[in-house]
Amino acid sequence: MKIKLVSFDVWDTLLRLDVFFKTISRILSEQNSIDQEKSFKKLIEAYKKAKNLRRNGALGKNVVFASTKIVSETLGIEEEEVRRTIAKAIVETNPE
């Protein structure tokens, strides 16, 4: 299966974001020796920042790309690594 789109659930209605963020944090800690709790807190920080910017219309038309950049900058990792980690988390997270 090929993933064609990744979107953020800004209202926390489709996915429990805390579960998803914990999976992302675990993957980051396994791949980069980043502290899992620290990366989780930074993901929450980036999420809140992106959400506020989106509400104010400051992210423009490319919300996903802008949000990915915010996560990348907040965590101090490359944007491509953010995309790969999110894709892996999608596969590994139980949707229930």
N, C-alpha and C positions, 0 to 999 in steps of 0.2 A: 504494500500500500504506500502510495506517495502522498505526503502532506502538501497541500497547495496553499493553505492559509493558516496562520496562527493569529488569534485575536485575544485581546485582554477582556476579561469579564469584569468590567469596572464596577459593577454593582454587586458582585459576589452572589449571583443568582444561579448561574449555570454550573459552576464549580465551587467547591469550598476552597477558596484561595489559600487559606492557611495550610491545608494539606498539600496543595500543589507547590506552594513556596517551600515547604519542608522537604519535598522531594527534590526540588531544584537545589536547595542548600546542601542536601546530602550528596548529590552528584558533584556539585562544585567542590565540596570538601574532599571527596574521593579523588577527583582529577587534579586538584590544584593545591592540596594541603592548606585549604582555607578553612578556618574554624567554622563549623556548621552553624552554631548559634549566632556568630557574628555575621555570617552571610545572610542568615534568615532576617536579622534585624535590618541589614542594609537593603534587602529586597523590599521589606515593608516600607522603609524610608523612600526608596525609589518609586514604589507603587503610589504612595501618597503624593509625592511630588508630581508624577506624571498625571495622576487623577486631577489634582488642582490645576495644573497647566491646561489640561484638556477642557475642564469646566470653564476656564477663562478664555478658551479659544486660542491659546498660545502655541499649540502643537501643530497647527496648520492641517493640511490635508493628509499628510503622511504620519498619522498618529502612531501606527505600529513601529515605523522606523524611528520616530522621535522618542518613543517610549523605550525602545531597545537601546538607543544611545544613552538615555538617562540611567538605565540599569547598568550598562557598560561602565559609564563614568563613576557611578556610585560604588560599584564593586571593584573597579580598577582592573577590569579584564576587557579583552577585545570583543567587539560587537558580534563577530562570527561565533565566538565561544558562547556568548549569551544565546544566540539562535540555536546552536547545537545542543546546549544544555536544556533549553526549553523543549526542543523536539524530543530529546531523550526522556524528559520528565513526562511528557504527554503519553509516551508509550508505556512508561513504568507506573503511572498513577492509576489506581483503581477508580473508575468513574463513579462507583457507588459510594 
